[in-house]
Amino acid sequence: MINFEGFSLSQNLKNSLARMNFTAPTPIQISSIPLALEGRDILGSAQTGTGKTAAFSIPLVELLSRSKQGSALILTPTRELANQVIAVIIQLLGRNNPIKAACLIGGESMHKQLGQLKSRPRIIVGTPGRINDHLDRKSLKLSDTGFLVLDETDRMLDMGFGIQIDRILKHLPAKKQTLMFSATLPEEIVRMSAKYLKNPERVSMGATNVPSIKIKQEVIHIQQEQKYPELIKQLQQRTGSILVFVKTKHNSKNLAAKLCKEKFKADALHGNLRQSKRTTVMSAFRNKKFTILVATDIAARGLDVPHIEHVINYDLPQVAEDYIHRMGRTARAGAEGSSLSFITNSDREKWNAIERLLDPTKKKENFSKGRSGSGGFQRDYKNKRRGGGRDRNRGGKPSFGRSRSAEGFRGNKPAERSRENKPTDRFRGNRHSEGFKPKNTEGFKEYKPREGGEKDYRRKSDREKPKFFSKKSNDFKDRNFNTGNRKNYKNKESFN
């Protein structure tokens, strides 16, 4: 059996691995660690839960321990992932190690982080925004940083950190070793890797767009209003820790509160929480103080909680690749898990994108057929960019307003009545409509129609009130229309 003895690691690092119960390296670690120890740049990808953090952390600690100079920088997209990485590195360093590490993330006290930097740490883990804050304050210097890790690179670029990363790289020396790791590496990320890496070794373990075979995937096609009752039903049938993904911060907070009212042990994790609160929530979830965590996609990357047994996609992700990352929160380190997704009519395009990611040979569904709607009309699915709202001049057929969201497509129920259609039986019209007849004629005055037809009933007050209201009707003068006998009221002063 392959073990860490074959990597020529220091005895201190071997002892740390033994304390962490790291007995046998994973495939991504077997391929990456020797290359990293040789000083090669690496573009690595593997399924979630396969040990990518240790794949770059082990050679990083080993290389720094061989020299008294130099430092390392690890960039992550989220605070939670940064906290997990720093925790692994501190365990690898062990006790009484002269090498210090610091975690620089947003939401935490700047004063506390300045105290960490005073100890001159050689390993810096942080998010791009806070790293740039310290660079601007001159509290952080990266001139001797010879080891750079970009963890979950695709996510950082999706979150708009590309410009921030470029700013950071200007402070690093030209000669450095760079490692890029992610669970998925889309083609555009591979092309962009040429910007950060020099003659990199491509390390890929299995298909990155395929979830673990130990995850049981389930799908429920459902109406939007039925999602919450179905969620309650599913939660009652499942045991163990459950991670529920929603689209927005507001929904995560509200859904967690509603579940608590249903006597479930639940809490929320989203970007609006203070960092101290986010840390408290994650610590309580890891310690099994509650069983249901409702979270946005900040929990989709790097969240390592081994006892998560179920992932429920209450809302589908905006980006298809995030579906794989969400499922990767379960079935960690060889365990088994399940994934359940709720799919509504408005999720059709998102789900097709996910299916095409999982199976590139799958053809795109034709949405023009749609589903049958009520009233004899057919639902019309069109791209949102091709319209501007409901057009009643087109017989009530819906058109769609502009939108830059990733919602994709949607179908609206056509109007039951258009201009050219006559009123239906259940449409009585209002008191100014042609053919209107009140149930009780008391309080109404009968008027003859202009060109024959049914009698026209209207309230007396409609004819007796001036068109322009005034406290005293004497302030108004009556004038007739050019046609018809209807009176027009205008202020007398305008005719003086």
Secondary structure, 3 states (H helix, E strand, C coil): CCCHHHHCCCHHHHHHHHHCCCCCCCHHHHHHHHHHHCCCCEEEEECCCCCHHHHHHHHHHHHHHCCCCCEEEEECCCHHHHHHHHHHHHHHHCCCCCCCEEEECCCCCHHHHHHHHHCCCCEEEECHHHHHHHHHHCCCCCCCEEEEEEECHHHHHHCCCHHHHHHHHCCCCCCCEEEEEECCCCHHHHHHHHHHCCCCEEEEECCCCCCCCCEEEEEEECCHHHHHHHHHHHHHHCCCEEEEECCCHHHHHHHHHHHHHCCCCEEEECCCCCHHHHHHHHHHHHCCCCCEEEECHHHCCCCCCCCEEEEEECCCCCCCHHHHHHHCCCCHHHCCEEEEEEECHHHHHHHHHHHHHHCCCCCCCCCCCCCECHHHCECCCEEHHHCCCCCHHHCCCCCCCCCCCCCCEECCCCCCCCCCCCCCCCCCCCCCCCCCCCCCCCCEEEECCCCCCCCEEEEHHHHHCCCCCCCCHHHEEEEECCCCCCEEEEEHHHHC
